């Protein structure tokens, strides 16, 4: 199981988890973030207590990834399978992201 922390405007909003590689994903908002006046990280992932579940990496997160030739170069350089979207997102964790949402390496609670 792999996990990444999701931040919105430098506040930890929740945790993205890959439970089964390439087949089972969850996103959970942190209770403290749910109680704050912070916005949802995406219109497709409105704030709620119940976890979001998907058989594929949520489109919101996959859209944060590089595409085309950039993805190929990054995957070759880091020896990551181009189909391992969570692996690419993990490799980009703690790097510069455009916008209010950042992905960071998971810190155990």
NORKA-V464003 format. One line per field, one symbol per residue. psi: psi as a letter, one per 30 degrees, with the letter a starting at -180 (. if undefined). A space follows every 50 residues. Layout:
psi->???
This chain:
psi->kkkkkkkjhgkjeakkkjekkgfjklkkkkeeeeflgkllflffilklek kkklflkkeeeffflllbeeeeeeeeeghkkffieeeeeeffkgakkkaf kkklkkkk.
